Amino acid sequence: MTKVAVWAKIPAAPGKRDDLAAALGNALETAKAEAGTVYYILHNDPNDADALFMYEMYESQDALNAHMGSEAFKALGPAITPFLGGRPELHFVNPIGGKGA
C-alpha cells in the first residue's frame, strides 16, 4: 500500500496560537491510538506567531479516510473554530523515500 501524508498550515486568529494549539491537544492524543496513523505532529512557526503546521502520515488512503471519518475528527472543527484565523491550507502528498517513509 502507498502511504499518504498531509501537510497543513493552520492559521490562528491574532494572538490565539496557543489557544489553537491547546484545542488541537485532544486530536493529538486521539491520533496516538488510531490504527494506520504513522505521524500526527503539531508544529509552531518561529517566524509567524499566528500559524501552526501539522504533519500527518498514514499507512494508506483507507487509514486517512478512517481518521477523517472518526468522531474525534468530527468534533475537531467546533473545538478549533473559535481560534482560527482563516481556513486551514491542506496539501495531500505521497512520501517517496527517506527516514520514516
C-alpha positions as CSV (number, residue, x, y, z in Angstrom):
1,M,0.0,0.0,0.0
2,T,1.1,3.6,-0.6
3,K,1.5,5.8,2.4
4,V,-0.3,9.1,2.2
5,A,0.7,12.3,4.1
6,V,-0.9,15.7,4.8
7,W,1.0,18.9,5.4
8,A,-1.4,21.5,6.8
9,K,-0.9,25.2,7.6
10,I,-3.5,26.2,10.3
11,P,-3.8,29.9,10.7
12,A,-4.6,31.2,14.2
13,A,-6.6,34.3,14.9
14,P,-4.2,37.1,16.0
15,G,-2.8,36.2,19.5
16,K,-4.7,32.9,19.6
17,R,-2.0,30.4,18.5
18,D,-1.5,28.9,22.0
19,D,-5.3,28.6,22.4
20,L,-5.5,26.9,19.0
21,A,-2.6,24.5,19.9
22,A,-4.4,23.6,23.1
23,A,-7.7,23.0,21.3
24,L,-5.8,20.6,19.0
25,G,-4.5,18.7,22.0
26,N,-7.3,16.2,22.1
27,A,-6.7,15.4,18.4
28,L,-3.1,14.7,19.2
29,E,-4.0,12.3,22.0
30,T,-6.6,10.5,19.9
31,A,-4.3,10.0,17.0
32,K,-1.9,8.1,19.2
33,A,-4.4,5.2,19.3
34,E,-5.5,5.3,15.7
35,A,-4.6,2.3,13.7
36,G,-2.8,3.3,10.5
37,T,-1.7,6.7,11.8
38,V,2.1,6.8,11.5
39,Y,2.8,10.5,12.3
40,Y,0.5,13.2,13.7
41,I,2.8,16.1,14.7
42,L,1.9,19.7,15.5
43,H,4.5,22.4,14.9
44,N,4.7,26.1,15.6
45,D,6.3,28.5,13.2
46,P,9.0,30.6,15.0
47,N,8.6,33.3,12.3
48,D,4.8,33.6,12.4
49,A,3.1,34.0,15.8
50,D,-0.2,33.2,14.2
51,A,0.5,29.9,12.4
52,L,0.6,26.3,13.3
53,F,1.6,23.4,11.0
54,M,0.5,19.8,11.2
55,Y,2.3,16.9,9.6
56,E,0.4,13.7,9.3
57,M,1.3,10.4,7.7
58,Y,-1.0,7.4,7.3
59,E,-0.3,3.8,6.2
60,S,-2.8,4.1,3.4
61,Q,-5.6,6.2,1.9
62,D,-8.0,3.9,3.8
63,A,-6.3,4.9,7.1
64,L,-6.6,8.6,6.2
65,N,-10.3,8.1,5.4
66,A,-10.9,6.4,8.7
67,H,-9.2,9.3,10.5
68,M,-11.2,11.9,8.7
69,G,-14.5,9.9,9.3
70,S,-13.9,9.4,13.0
71,E,-16.0,11.0,15.7
72,A,-12.9,12.7,17.1
73,F,-12.3,14.4,13.7
74,K,-15.9,15.5,13.5
75,A,-15.5,17.1,17.0
76,L,-12.3,18.9,16.0
77,G,-13.9,21.6,13.8
78,P,-16.1,23.0,16.6
79,A,-13.2,22.8,19.1
80,I,-10.8,24.9,17.0
81,T,-13.1,27.3,15.1
82,P,-13.1,30.0,17.8
83,F,-9.3,30.2,17.5
84,L,-8.9,30.0,13.7
85,G,-7.7,33.0,11.7
86,G,-8.8,31.5,8.3
87,R,-9.3,28.3,6.5
88,P,-6.6,25.6,7.0
89,E,-4.4,25.0,3.9
90,L,-4.1,21.3,3.2
91,H,-1.6,19.6,1.0
92,F,-2.0,15.9,0.3
93,V,1.3,14.2,-0.7
94,N,2.7,10.7,-1.1
95,P,6.1,10.0,0.5
96,I,8.6,8.6,-1.9
97,G,11.6,8.0,0.4
98,G,13.6,9.0,3.4
99,K,13.9,8.0,7.0
100,G,10.5,7.0,8.3
101,A,8.9,6.9,4.9
